[in-house]
Amino acid sequence: MSMNADDLIAFLQTHFPDAFIQAANQGNKFDVRVVDASFEGKRAVQRQQAIYALVNDKIASGDIHALNIQALTPAEWDAQSKG
């Protein structure tokens, strides 16, 4: 069974219960945005590593072929969505 954007959102939501999460996919290529306070004080690469660590099994199995991650703090998302 292949994964879709809703599956990815549901999976990530269990690990980031307070996050705002959006995802889209074309086949097994995904774009995901995770907005969570836990990213405060972390560099972009650390934020992405936190998400990659969760989906590593899904990448290894081929459910996810490519993943484009946007990991933001609520303040960054607020600023970006107003811009």
Short mmCIF file of the C-alpha atoms (twelve columns), coordinates in Angstrom:
data_MODEL
# 
_entry.id   MODEL 
# 
loop_
_atom_site.group_PDB 
_atom_site.id 
_atom_site.type_symbol 
_atom_site.label_atom_id 
_atom_site.label_alt_id 
_atom_site.label_comp_id 
_atom_site.label_asym_id 
_atom_site.label_seq_id 
_atom_site.Cartn_x 
_atom_site.Cartn_y 
_atom_site.Cartn_z 
_atom_site.pdbx_PDB_model_num 
ATOM 1  C CA . MET A 1  0.000  0.000  0.000  1 
ATOM 2  C CA . SER A 2  1.459  3.335  -0.965 1 
ATOM 3  C CA . MET A 3  1.398  6.332  1.279  1 
ATOM 4  C CA . ASN A 4  -0.404 9.589  0.501  1 
ATOM 5  C CA . ALA A 5  -0.246 13.089 1.957  1 
ATOM 6  C CA . ASP A 6  -2.980 12.382 4.521  1 
ATOM 7  C CA . ASP A 7  -1.104 9.290  5.733  1 
ATOM 8  C CA . LEU A 8  2.073  11.322 6.165  1 
ATOM 9  C CA . ILE A 9  0.224  14.056 8.064  1 
ATOM 10 C CA . ALA A 10 -1.404 11.501 10.374 1 
ATOM 11 C CA . PHE A 11 1.937  9.789  10.985 1 
ATOM 12 C CA . LEU A 12 3.800  13.017 11.766 1 
ATOM 13 C CA . GLN A 13 0.954  14.361 13.916 1 
ATOM 14 C CA . THR A 14 1.532  11.503 16.384 1 
ATOM 15 C CA . HIS A 15 5.110  12.736 16.860 1 
ATOM 16 C CA . PHE A 16 4.279  16.457 16.748 1 
ATOM 17 C CA . PRO A 17 0.854  16.519 18.466 1 
ATOM 18 C CA . ASP A 18 0.658  20.322 18.700 1 
ATOM 19 C CA . ALA A 19 2.036  21.010 15.227 1 
ATOM 20 C CA . PHE A 20 0.336  22.473 12.190 1 
ATOM 21 C CA . ILE A 21 1.204  20.063 9.374  1 
ATOM 22 C CA . GLN A 22 0.549  20.302 5.643  1 
ATOM 23 C CA . ALA A 23 1.634  17.784 3.027  1 
ATOM 24 C CA . ALA A 24 1.199  17.166 -0.667 1 
ATOM 25 C CA . ASN A 25 2.417  14.371 -2.859 1 
ATOM 26 C CA . GLN A 26 2.821  13.327 -6.447 1 
ATOM 27 C CA . GLY A 27 3.258  9.583  -6.327 1 
ATOM 28 C CA . ASN A 28 5.904  8.891  -3.706 1 
ATOM 29 C CA . LYS A 29 7.454  12.368 -3.808 1 
ATOM 30 C CA . PHE A 30 6.302  14.497 -0.890 1 
ATOM 31 C CA . ASP A 31 6.367  18.124 0.190  1 
ATOM 32 C CA . VAL A 32 5.703  18.609 3.884  1 
ATOM 33 C CA . ARG A 33 5.475  21.653 6.131  1 
ATOM 34 C CA . VAL A 34 5.648  21.186 9.888  1 
ATOM 35 C CA . VAL A 35 5.099  24.199 12.124 1 
ATOM 36 C CA . ASP A 36 5.976  23.380 15.725 1 
ATOM 37 C CA . ALA A 37 7.332  25.178 18.780 1 
ATOM 38 C CA . SER A 38 9.852  22.351 19.321 1 
ATOM 39 C CA . PHE A 39 11.876 23.817 16.436 1 
ATOM 40 C CA . GLU A 40 12.679 26.973 18.445 1 
ATOM 41 C CA . GLY A 41 16.439 27.428 18.728 1 
ATOM 42 C CA . LYS A 42 17.244 24.643 16.244 1 
ATOM 43 C CA . ARG A 43 19.032 25.133 12.940 1 
ATOM 44 C CA . ALA A 44 17.230 24.165 9.733  1 
ATOM 45 C CA . VAL A 45 19.332 21.015 9.338  1 
ATOM 46 C CA . GLN A 46 18.488 19.875 12.899 1 
ATOM 47 C CA . ARG A 47 14.793 20.398 12.233 1 
ATOM 48 C CA . GLN A 48 14.971 18.371 9.015  1 
ATOM 49 C CA . GLN A 49 16.960 15.609 10.713 1 
ATOM 50 C CA . ALA A 50 14.249 15.309 13.373 1 
ATOM 51 C CA . ILE A 51 11.658 14.667 10.652 1 
ATOM 52 C CA . TYR A 52 13.901 12.419 8.532  1 
ATOM 53 C CA . ALA A 53 14.586 10.260 11.614 1 
ATOM 54 C CA . LEU A 54 10.844 9.588  11.893 1 
ATOM 55 C CA . VAL A 55 10.288 8.716  8.230  1 
ATOM 56 C CA . ASN A 56 13.526 6.806  7.606  1 
ATOM 57 C CA . ASP A 57 11.710 3.449  7.525  1 
ATOM 58 C CA . LYS A 58 9.242  4.803  4.982  1 
ATOM 59 C CA . ILE A 59 12.086 6.032  2.787  1 
ATOM 60 C CA . ALA A 60 13.892 2.679  3.095  1 
ATOM 61 C CA . SER A 61 10.719 0.787  2.144  1 
ATOM 62 C CA . GLY A 62 10.110 3.024  -0.871 1 
ATOM 63 C CA . ASP A 63 6.826  4.479  0.471  1 
ATOM 64 C CA . ILE A 64 8.582  7.840  0.256  1 
ATOM 65 C CA . HIS A 65 11.027 8.374  -2.578 1 
ATOM 66 C CA . ALA A 66 11.711 12.076 -2.072 1 
ATOM 67 C CA . LEU A 67 10.824 14.398 0.768  1 
ATOM 68 C CA . ASN A 68 11.011 18.173 0.686  1 
ATOM 69 C CA . ILE A 69 10.757 19.457 4.261  1 
ATOM 70 C CA . GLN A 70 9.861  22.917 5.478  1 
ATOM 71 C CA . ALA A 71 10.168 22.965 9.274  1 
ATOM 72 C CA . LEU A 72 9.194  26.247 10.895 1 
ATOM 73 C CA . THR A 73 8.523  27.707 14.309 1 
ATOM 74 C CA . PRO A 74 5.089  29.279 14.824 1 
ATOM 75 C CA . ALA A 75 6.679  32.761 14.695 1 
ATOM 76 C CA . GLU A 76 8.439  31.975 11.403 1 
ATOM 77 C CA . TRP A 77 5.239  30.591 9.904  1 
ATOM 78 C CA . ASP A 78 3.310  33.619 11.103 1 
ATOM 79 C CA . ALA A 79 5.851  35.968 9.504  1 
ATOM 80 C CA . GLN A 80 5.950  33.941 6.289  1 
ATOM 81 C CA . SER A 81 2.191  33.653 5.934  1 
ATOM 82 C CA . LYS A 82 1.822  37.419 6.371  1 
ATOM 83 C CA . GLY A 83 4.586  38.121 3.856  1 
# 
